[in-house]
Amino acid sequence: EAQTETCTVAPRERQNCGFPGVTPSQCANKGCCFDDTVRGVPWCFYPNTIDVPPEEESEF
């Protein structure tokens, strides 16, 4: 089962990955997401991991 990471994380669900004043490049170096459009929540945060079902031919 494949897993993919996405930076689409609801602001209230963000897990802080950085530190105050972290830059986008520092954040990316940690493998995290950067989004400074929402005030009061972490701007550098861990991506969501999504389970991607294997691409198999399904017969309906």
SULJOVEN-V915186 format. One record per pair of residues at least 24 apart in sequence whose C-alpha atoms are under 10 Angstrom apart, sorted by the first residue. I is the first residue (numbers start at 1). GAP is how many residues later the second one is. D is the distance in Angstrom with one decimal. If there is no record, write none. Layout:
# SULJOVEN-V915186
i = [I,I]
gap = [GAP,GAP]
d = [D,D]
This chain:
# SULJOVEN-V915186
i = [1,1,1,1,1,2,2,2,2,2,2,3,3,3,3,3,3,3,4,4,4,4,4,4,5,5,5,5,5,5,5,5,5,6,6,6,6,6,6,6,7,7,7,7,7,7,7,7,7,8,8,8,8,8,9,9,9,9,9,9,10,10,11,11,11,11,11,11,11,11,11,12,12,12,13,13,13,13,13,14,14,14,14,14,14,14,14,15,15,15,15,15,15,15,15,16,16,16,16,16,16,17,17,17,17,17,17,18,18,18,18,18,19,19,19,20]
gap = [50,51,52,53,54,48,49,50,51,52,53,45,46,47,48,49,50,51,43,44,45,46,47,48,27,28,41,42,43,44,45,46,47,26,27,40,41,42,43,44,25,26,27,28,38,39,40,41,42,25,27,39,40,41,24,36,37,38,39,40,31,38,24,26,27,28,29,30,31,32,34,28,29,30,28,29,32,33,35,27,28,29,30,31,32,33,34,26,27,28,29,30,31,32,33,25,26,27,28,29,30,25,26,27,28,29,30,24,25,26,27,28,24,25,26,24]
d = [7.0,6.6,6.1,5.8,9.5,8.5,6.2,5.3,6.8,6.7,9.7,9.9,6.4,5.6,4.7,5.5,8.5,9.8,9.4,8.2,5.7,5.3,6.7,6.8,9.8,9.9,9.2,5.8,5.5,4.5,6.1,8.9,10.0,9.8,8.5,9.1,5.4,5.3,6.5,7.3,8.2,5.8,8.1,8.7,8.4,7.7,4.9,6.3,9.0,9.0,9.8,7.4,7.1,10.0,9.3,8.6,8.6,7.0,6.4,9.9,9.9,9.7,9.6,10.0,7.3,9.2,8.9,6.2,7.7,9.0,9.4,9.5,7.0,9.0,9.1,9.7,9.5,9.9,9.6,7.4,6.6,8.7,8.6,5.8,6.9,8.3,8.8,9.2,7.2,9.7,8.4,5.3,5.7,8.5,9.6,8.3,5.3,7.6,6.1,4.6,6.7,7.8,8.5,5.4,4.5,5.7,9.4,7.8,7.8,5.1,6.8,9.0,9.0,7.8,9.9,9.2]
